[in-house]
């Protein structure tokens, strides 16, 4: 018999908060974590703002030993370890002994790119003939699976320990991968999530594409404007989100709190055919993904209380809304819909997991966070859904089912359905 899968732990390292209590408070307050980045100004970026978690040296020492910190400069690994360790502890799990790993617990923690600064350091040293000065941590910091390897060793997980990567879809895809493994009875628990590096060497390519806003360097917190008529491009962000998925029977046996249940979901690709491309979604594929996610979850469109969309604050926001309208085929009503990116920017490979943590908190705590910087809604969106579907202030409201979506570079899609337990 297939297992039911629930969420028993959460962890976060977001631009606007680095703990679950602080993150919930930031969500309720509509607090932005987007700030001016002096380094981008020095390097003549058009967009000189971004979202990155604020991690103090004291905070680092809580998660890493002095030996681990020696030469560690991958921000993505730092964010992933903080959020993953916090989620593990939040789930009431103990770190395995040195003698034997926890065979029932695994890790699926994704990323887009890791160790960019370490790569840069390595290139300079190698070109100068100083290979021996690279140090012993250059490999683990620059391999994609460095984050799952770090977490696997810290926590002592003996089930599947791996890393996935699918651009902005990475975090949501990781949740579905963990869900499927537990559902099939191959693990009792999986720590899932995603992370990403930040800084000029990650964000530079997007600045070169001229898809980042350059007119808000003096007022960064107003720059990210999902669904707004004044949307000017996405603001780059970074961080990590983590969730512990668990077999319901195991969670009940342990007597731990249950945040929500994962009902199901779907991933697909538009194949970069039709209107799909490396940077644009095939709309039919998006609609198919939404419909398949509903079918696998046993959820009717009319039962969705809230959509947490991908919605990046570009001209594609109205296209995404149209895809939801078409896929859900709701003639008389449309659920509430929000986007976290107004507060965090677009956290790239970390976005799906950070936004999923935000979705779970709304579900479990009974509130809906506001779409900030959306004072004037895009008229193309208003032609599709009613204005009241786009909350611009925090709403205290009990909700039962959330649809969370991520759509990524490479024409890839992921949608999950979460239910209050």
Steps between C-alpha positions, in 0.01 A plus 500: 500500500630846411615713792355840588765770520499790746729790587647488851784754489583837345815709466575825320782733399319767299592858413241631747552252789722214616275306738144373477356735767669802338393385154136469602514849653659636181231338285221647710662845495576493128867560583744526211854365520621667181791738555759707313812295420813722492702238313257512207541877492879465493471262205269733304194274506183654366305336786691560824255338743429146614365278773740301717465360853676685779728244669726616783828336601332399826221331303752312286673360807171340609496276191862449394815395683814715465641230270191508276513878483863503388490610137119474479370770268203336326204706616258236367650227718483732801132578440418135429669367811329759722151435363545124474637462854219717638234295319654178633491628856151645454382150409630371833768287335833419661832498319613142442782360711851474361470122486201466269291725273122533508407253225140623485578867433628647175571837338395646165635854499533685172693793363562685179864588546737477797845630582525775239734701722701185571529435126625854449757457775608164356542636146733775621707257708523239226592756233772629731639149548391484865275194483611377843353811659147402395440322830307183569150650476503629143345182355210470743422870467488492121324171429125532460436235765716686750192613691349153541845361585548765770155439649533122471820502702377748761171319560611141436234403246528148353217490247526665159715816518500694175466835324261601222525800270233649274545877515218685678300174528768330712351542849146398405633205302705386802183488709330283241802270476502451878123453502519225237776313685313500830169419332664192345621384843871546421563743787325615816629856480668722243647844566417694184580851387721712282759776521702733283805724505476877464715788384627654177627177344156339533289803423718650226353291219149620582616860512654452156163374371341829615221318682579655841361840607753783489281786615471403868859513622406782737183331632566125480204387709259632238671330206340154492139545388325173407167546317541878506440731205840648594693171500845570358677163515597251768740581783765231556496324836652204681465283808358160584186332623469152653214266592497160667260267320391195696288190472179583692522178704855589607397854597206373706719239666753768597223731622639807323314802366375478143501820297320375189449206266645474151211380285693467174625695204659483161812600306532532125668692220380687195794366302583855386244449226215725390528824697735326745872584500798497731356803682125484427245239598297293259155601622340166414764325712428731797128429471561126471721510810231677703230256387719194564589627848130534584426152366783332691389676819131421466420871527236691309587848373218648708660360819817711468496785753831662403752487218858592583619575150839527335422863398839665461399867441551498124270532201445123524290535817182550299585196286535286813164623629339415166641148524349457847163630379502264203619194695263544796203588276318678780213688345367688803786531748877499520706419812719750679848525352826642634870521427783511753741662257390853594672439836795279404564560133537197276720258693563290187572135592403575863169661411282187493606381845491844666154564355382151601600571861297823476206303356509246784507776762194667348320167499590400853475843665185619320604817318574627150796731448457810281619568148719798581587771246183419308319828551385504137422157360598415144183567292564186294469302824185684608345401168546137607426483875322722752699758692403342833691184403824697546533586871709807572478480877540208739180300544434278801315212340482125552592328176498131414680452167784691333637450150870589478658545159850556359589549135865508395759574232515213255119491473450282810202504737401370843176529697421350841179491705525541878218447750461602861524190716 
